[in-house]
Amino acid sequence: MKKIFLLVSLLAINTQCFCWGFYAHKKINYYAVFLLPPQMLLFYKPHIDFITEHATDPDKRRYAVAAEGARHFIDIDHYGKYPFEELPHQWKDAVKKFGADTLASYGIVPWHIQTMLGRLTKAFKEKNFSSILKNSTEIGHYISDAHVPLHASENHNGQLTNQKGIHAFWESRVPELLAEKKFDFFIGKAVYIKDPQKFIWERVLESANAADSVLKFEKKLSMQFPGDKKFAFEKRNNLVIKQYSSDYTIAYDKMLNGMIERRMRQSIFAIASFWYTAWINAGQPDLSSLSKQSFSENDLKEFEKLNDDWKNNKAAKGREHE
Ligand SMILES: [Zn+2]
């Protein structure tokens, strides 16, 4: 009986979860800090725990804020075929052509990242401690979502091809099993991005282009792999859950030829480079004077409320997911 309930809740998770798993989001934000130049590192490094832990805040907000969901993806194949020339990259032109409601229903991640970049640049100009940290952390989330192939496809959870669950498989199960042991996160240095709009659209188009392989390879592997070896019951947080087996996960990662590691690395590089670009565009403010500041009472209350609301919502829906 218990197993049946847990299986049901796992499937519910798979249809609800549209982002890098919490594990990968945290890792990505964490590693991005180390690409920064010394003048920024002196501020970011002491706050690395915040930047890591709060990497998932935008996902937590999805339950409370209706407009939040659209900021995490773009179902770009709704607008035709690669490279989707029908869809203007300028927000104003896209609104003129399709209307804001249509854009919101098919996702707005590339545009929202530019909004976030504006907010972060302003925060640096004002030397606003709280706003710099919150916007750095959250832009990290949206940038990494833009690197996930299934965030750029209408078939985002394999629901159109009988592959439900593939979303969390690609972005949660594989990194959780392999990132620590096998992935290399030594990346180098952040760079200044001259044209952030062009940069992020290129990443989104790469994601869209890769979505096909993500789906096709899993389908192919599923047909080759013995049915009873595809899933396994494994213990997690004192619960027994059904998930893709380790062997199946390793075989899938091998078929993708390092794609997930590559997209994690590119996310890390892009995040650090967006932080750096915002700081340069704000006139390279001296951050050393901010190091001794801390979050206000109101900020702390806001973080607590976000987390409590998310937990209550999760409990209400019977989910056991992190
Ligand atoms: Zn997300």
Boltz pocket constraint, residues with backbone or C-beta under 6 A from the ligand:
constraints:
  - pocket:
      binder: B
      contacts: [[A, 18], [A, 19], [A, 20], [A, 58], [A, 59], [A, 72], [A, 141], [A, 145]]
      max_distance: 6.0
